[in-house]
Amino acid sequence: MIDNIKSQMRKGMLEYCILFCLSRHEAYTSEILSMLHEADLIVVEGTLYPLLSRMKTNGLLDYRWQESTEGPPRKYYRITENGTKLLQELDKEWNAISKSVERLRGKG
């Protein structure tokens, strides 16, 4: 049961974290995975690819192809204007939720 709850918490935050990463600069999938791993958010490619595709379909991300000297062309993702607006809303929501949880924990 605990693993399921932890998994659901991470999945709920993943879209927000991807938007945040791409708000800094465009990146290809391996870079996005690295940024998430550096933050101790362990995500596998099989989870990331469908999410990026869905975010693109929803107008939150766009991409461009770039030739690579190290293999096939790479798809570089970037946040769209709609993605930036959603990120701003999610930032507000994250701050509100974080404050609420800290109050419940007696630290706010």
C-alpha positions in Angstrom: 0.0 0.0 0.0 2.7 2.5 0.9 4.5 2.0 -2.4 1.3 2.8 -4.3 0.8 6.0 -2.3 4.4 7.1 -2.8 4.1 6.3 -6.5 0.9 8.3 -6.9 2.5 11.3 -5.1 5.5 11.2 -7.4 3.3 10.9 -10.5 1.3 13.8 -9.4 4.4 16.0 -9.2 6.2 14.8 -12.3 4.4 17.1 -14.8 5.1 20.1 -12.6 8.8 19.1 -12.3 9.1 18.7 -16.0 7.6 22.1 -16.7 9.9 23.6 -14.1 13.0 22.0 -15.6 12.1 23.1 -19.1 11.3 26.6 -17.9 15.1 27.0 -17.5 16.1 25.8 -20.9 15.1 23.4 -23.6 16.3 19.8 -23.3 16.2 16.4 -24.9 14.8 13.4 -23.0 18.1 12.2 -21.6 18.8 15.7 -20.1 15.3 15.8 -18.6 15.9 12.4 -17.0 19.2 13.6 -15.7 17.7 16.7 -14.1 15.0 14.6 -12.5 17.5 12.0 -11.2 19.7 14.8 -9.8 16.7 15.9 -7.8 16.2 12.3 -6.6 13.1 11.8 -8.7 13.8 8.5 -10.2 11.9 8.2 -13.5 12.3 5.7 -16.3 12.1 6.4 -20.0 9.0 4.3 -20.2 7.2 6.8 -17.9 8.7 9.9 -19.4 8.0 9.4 -23.1 4.2 9.1 -22.8 4.1 12.0 -20.4 6.1 14.3 -22.7 3.8 13.2 -25.6 0.7 14.0 -23.6 2.1 17.4 -22.5 2.9 18.2 -26.2 -0.7 17.2 -27.2 -2.1 19.4 -24.5 -0.1 22.4 -25.7 2.2 22.6 -22.7 5.4 21.6 -24.6 6.8 21.9 -28.1 9.9 20.4 -29.6 12.4 20.7 -32.4 14.7 18.2 -34.0 18.5 18.8 -33.9 21.2 16.7 -35.6 23.5 15.0 -33.1 27.2 14.3 -33.5 26.7 11.3 -31.2 24.0 9.4 -33.0 20.5 10.0 -34.3 18.8 13.4 -34.3 17.6 14.6 -30.9 14.2 15.9 -30.0 14.6 19.1 -27.9 11.6 19.9 -25.8 10.7 23.5 -24.7 7.9 24.9 -22.6 5.1 26.8 -24.5 3.3 29.9 -23.4 0.5 27.7 -22.1 3.0 25.6 -20.3 4.5 28.7 -18.6 1.0 29.8 -17.5 0.3 26.4 -16.1 3.6 26.4 -14.3 2.8 29.7 -12.7 -0.5 28.3 -11.5 1.1 25.1 -10.2 3.8 27.2 -8.4 1.0 29.0 -6.5 -0.7 25.7 -5.7 2.5 24.1 -4.6 3.2 27.0 -2.2 -0.3 26.8 -0.8 -0.2 23.0 -0.3 3.3 23.2 1.2 2.2 25.8 3.7 -0.8 23.8 4.6 1.2 20.6 5.2 3.8 22.5 7.3 0.9 23.9 9.4 -0.4 20.4 9.9 3.0 19.2 10.9 3.3 22.1 13.4 6.1 23.8 11.7 4.3 26.7 10.0 
